[in-house]
Amino acid sequence: MSNENLTWFKSSYSDGEGGECLEVATCPHTIHIRDSKNPTGPTLSLSPVAWAQFLPHAMK
């Protein structure tokens, strides 16, 4: 899927002051992740299972 067809969401923890932030776009079978400061740069794609395993570790 092309990045142009995705709807990206910035973390609710983002303070909007230009710090490091990720954006996430979800699809039924893939979670897409990118750097909010470089939206045309590379993306990381994970399965929903891998994303679910990542989340508890990211919230620490």
Number of C-alpha atoms within 10 A of each C-alpha: 8 5 14 8 8 13 12 18 13 16 12 8 7 13 10 10 7 9 10 11 17 17 18 19 17 17 12 7 10 17 18 21 20 21 17 19 13 10 14 11 9 11 15 11 17 16 14 16 11 12 14 12 10 12 10 9 8 7 6 5
